Amino acid sequence: MNNQWQKKAKQAQKETDAELAHQINELSGFDAKDIQALIAENGMNTADFNQLIKLIKDQTKSNNDKIKALSNIQNGLELLVGLVGKLI
């Protein structure tokens, strides 16, 4: 039974990652390969990237709170700088 839940959780994570990549592509022109390359380039995993995106979208936090929280995400700032660099 536990194995079935693990399989379903892994499948849900794959679908979530794919949806996130699709949304970023629509907004930025980045495709999934670009996003994965940027994540890998900064030594970040998908879970940390998802946490980073969630933090940025959080409307309840001030920019100062976001900056403090960003320091807890490994390579989060480097990834954001790389992302902004590619957008402009």
Kinemage of the C-alpha trace (Angstrom):
@kinemage 1
@onewidth
@group {chain A} dominant
@subgroup {mainchain}
@vectorlist {calphas} color= white
{ca met a 1} P 0.000 0.000 0.000
{ca asn a 2} L 2.756 2.426 0.949
{ca asn a 3} L 4.510 1.765 -2.360
{ca gln a 4} L 1.379 2.830 -4.274
{ca trp a 5} L 1.320 6.149 -2.433
{ca gln a 6} L 4.992 6.711 -3.189
{ca lys a 7} L 4.398 6.039 -6.885
{ca lys a 8} L 1.440 8.412 -6.918
{ca ala a 9} L 3.462 11.083 -5.089
{ca lys a 10} L 6.314 10.769 -7.597
{ca gln a 11} L 3.872 11.019 -10.494
{ca ala a 12} L 2.210 14.071 -8.953
{ca gln a 13} L 5.625 15.722 -8.504
{ca lys a 14} L 6.502 15.066 -12.153
{ca glu a 15} L 3.193 16.545 -13.291
{ca thr a 16} L 3.656 19.569 -11.016
{ca asp a 17} L 7.184 20.156 -12.307
{ca ala a 18} L 5.972 19.912 -15.892
{ca glu a 19} L 3.144 22.379 -15.235
{ca leu a 20} L 5.533 24.822 -13.546
{ca ala a 21} L 7.954 24.588 -16.472
{ca his a 22} L 5.049 25.191 -18.885
{ca gln a 23} L 3.883 28.279 -16.971
{ca ile a 24} L 7.402 29.719 -16.805
{ca asn a 25} L 7.788 29.118 -20.525
{ca glu a 26} L 4.558 30.986 -21.259
{ca leu a 27} L 5.581 33.939 -19.101
{ca ser a 28} L 9.243 34.198 -19.989
{ca gly a 29} L 9.920 32.407 -23.235
{ca phe a 30} L 12.129 29.895 -21.378
{ca asp a 31} L 11.492 26.306 -22.286
{ca ala a 32} L 11.863 23.320 -19.955
{ca lys a 33} L 15.432 22.664 -21.137
{ca asp a 34} L 16.447 26.261 -20.341
{ca ile a 35} L 14.931 26.030 -16.879
{ca gln a 36} L 16.531 22.669 -16.133
{ca ala a 37} L 19.895 23.961 -17.375
{ca leu a 38} L 19.628 27.020 -15.142
{ca ile a 39} L 18.699 24.874 -12.142
{ca ala a 40} L 21.598 22.489 -12.816
{ca glu a 41} L 24.002 25.346 -13.475
{ca asn a 42} L 23.291 26.688 -10.000
{ca gly a 43} L 23.443 23.320 -8.254
{ca met a 44} L 19.812 23.519 -7.207
{ca asn a 45} L 17.246 20.744 -7.072
{ca thr a 46} L 13.658 20.985 -8.267
{ca ala a 47} L 12.238 21.047 -4.728
{ca asp a 48} L 14.370 24.080 -3.844
{ca phe a 49} L 13.387 25.750 -7.120
{ca asn a 50} L 9.719 25.186 -6.341
{ca gln a 51} L 10.274 26.620 -2.861
{ca leu a 52} L 11.967 29.648 -4.438
{ca ile a 53} L 9.053 30.276 -6.792
{ca lys a 54} L 6.547 29.863 -3.958
{ca leu a 55} L 8.511 32.381 -1.865
{ca ile a 56} L 8.593 34.936 -4.649
{ca lys a 57} L 4.852 34.605 -5.288
{ca asp a 58} L 3.969 34.895 -1.579
{ca gln a 59} L 1.949 38.102 -1.297
{ca thr a 60} L 1.944 38.056 2.503
{ca lys a 61} L 5.699 38.657 2.847
{ca ser a 62} L 7.488 41.949 2.441
{ca asn a 63} L 10.495 42.178 0.168
{ca asn a 64} L 12.761 42.250 3.229
{ca asp a 65} L 11.180 39.055 4.546
{ca lys a 66} L 11.647 37.455 1.138
{ca ile a 67} L 15.314 38.429 1.072
{ca lys a 68} L 15.841 36.889 4.502
{ca ala a 69} L 14.034 33.697 3.484
{ca leu a 70} L 15.982 33.582 0.232
{ca ser a 71} L 19.202 33.172 2.164
{ca asn a 72} L 17.851 29.833 3.450
{ca ile a 73} L 17.427 28.441 -0.066
{ca gln a 74} L 20.688 27.024 -1.344
{ca asn a 75} L 21.853 28.945 -4.439
{ca gly a 76} L 18.498 30.731 -4.662
{ca leu a 77} L 19.957 34.169 -5.169
{ca glu a 78} L 22.396 32.948 -7.816
{ca leu a 79} L 19.564 31.328 -9.726
{ca leu a 80} L 17.458 34.491 -9.606
{ca val a 81} L 20.348 36.601 -10.851
{ca gly a 82} L 20.902 34.150 -13.701
{ca leu a 83} L 17.212 34.145 -14.525
{ca val a 84} L 16.972 37.934 -14.580
{ca gly a 85} L 20.162 38.107 -16.629
{ca lys a 86} L 18.596 35.914 -19.294
{ca leu a 87} L 15.345 37.878 -19.291
{ca ile a 88} L 16.946 41.256 -19.923
